């Protein structure tokens, strides 16, 4: 009887620990799963060309723009452009900023997720060339699916590299 009770306690602790880990991952819980662009008109958009993958996230709801800690929880994941192999993931911080530490030059898909908001899928080309000089980062635009079109990312002209 004591042995059965001990096994039951171990199983219960394991289940609770697994639930705690799932809660800790928040919006990045399924970060390794590629989310393809939503079906519909597919227009080939050139990739954003950057030297480093960093920036900020905002929420757009009609004319209202929400920034900073109200953007969290949000998760950004990088996948290779051709095979959609998972590369890395980061969460947007309490200031609405994000930064991937090291990304080797190449072509990627940046997938942006936040609960209740449209998932964005943006092509990136990370390069070591000076073509990205003057660019201050990326801004990820999260949108509410019922009001606007889907989320997307673009060059950020407001965030200074020193902020990250």
N, C-alpha and C positions, 0 to 999 in steps of 0.2 A: 504494500500500500504506500509506504513512504517513498519507494523507488518510483512508483507511478506518479505520485504527487510532485516529486523532483523533476521528472521528465516534463510534466505539464507546465511547471513554472519556467523551465528552460525554453519551452516552445512559446509560451506567452511573452517572455522577455524578448525572444527573437522577433516575434511579430511586432511588438511595440517598437523595437529598435528599427525595424524595416519601415514602419510608418513614420517614425521621426526623421529618417533619412529622406523619405519621399517628401515630407513637409519642408525640410531644409533646402531641397533643390528648387522649390518654388517653380517659377516660370521656365527654368532650365531642366525640368524633369525629363522632357523628351528631346533634349538638345541634340542628341546624336541622330535623331530621325530627320531626314530631309523632307521639307515641305515644298513641293513644286509650286510654281505660280498657279493661281486660280485659272480654271478654264475660261475660255472666251476668246476674244480677239487677241492673237499673239503677235505683237509687234516687236521686232528685233531692236532692242535698245543697246547702244554702245555701253560698255562698262565704265564705271567711274575709275579713273586712273589715279592711284595714290601711292605714296611711298611708305606710309604707315597706316594702319587701320585703327582709327580712333575718332572720337567726336562726341556728339550729344544726341539725345532722343527727346522728341516733343510729341505731344498729343494734339491733334487738330480736330476740333468738333465744330464744324461750320466755320464761323469767323473767330471762334475762341481758340487760343493757343495756350496749352498748359505745359509748363516746364518744371525743372527741378525735381524734388522728391516725389511730387505727385505722379511722375512718369513711372515710378517703380511700382510693382515688380515688372521688369522687362528683361528679356534674354535675347542675346545676339549670338548666332552660331555661324561659323564659316565652314563651307564645304567646297571641295574641288569642283570647278565648273564642268568638267567633262564627265567624271564618274560619280559625282555627288558624294565622295568619301568625306566623312567627318574630319575636320582639322582641329577646331578649338571652339570654345564657347566662353562668353563673359556675361555677367549681369550688369545692367545699368546701375550706377551707384546712387547714393542719396541726393546727389546734385544733378542727376540726369545725364551723367557722363559715362563713357565706356572707352576701353582701350584693350586691344589685343597686343600683348607684349612683343612677340616675335612672329612675323608671318613672312615666309620666304617668297621671293618674287614668283608670280604665277597668276592664273586666272581662277577666281573663286565666285561662289554665290554667298551672299550675306543674307541669312534668314533672320528676320526680326519678329519676335513673339511677345505678346503681353496679354494676359487674360482679359477677355471681353473686347479685344481690339483685333482688327484685321491683321493677318500675318503678311509681312512684307518679304519680298524676295528680290534682291538687287545684285546684279553682276558687278564684280570688282576686278580690276587688274592691278596687282601690287607690283611695283617696279622700283628699280634703283636709279632710274634716269631722272634728270632734273625737270621732267615734264610736269611734276606736281608742285613745283615751287610756287609759292604764293597761295597755295591751297591751305586752309586752316583746319581741315578735317572733314568729317562726314556728318550730316544731320539726318537722322532717321525720323521720318514723319509717320507716327502711328495715327490711324484713323478709325472711327467707329463705323463698322460695316453698314449699318442701317442708314447712315447719314451721308457718308462720302464714299469715294472710291477707296481702293486698298491702300495700305501703308506702303511707303517707299523710302529710299534714301537718296541724298543728293550731296553736293559739296556744301560745306558749312563755311560761311564767310564771317561768322561772328565769334566762334570759339578760337581762342589763342592756343597754340601748342603748349605754352607754359602752364595752362590750366590742367593738363593731364600728366 
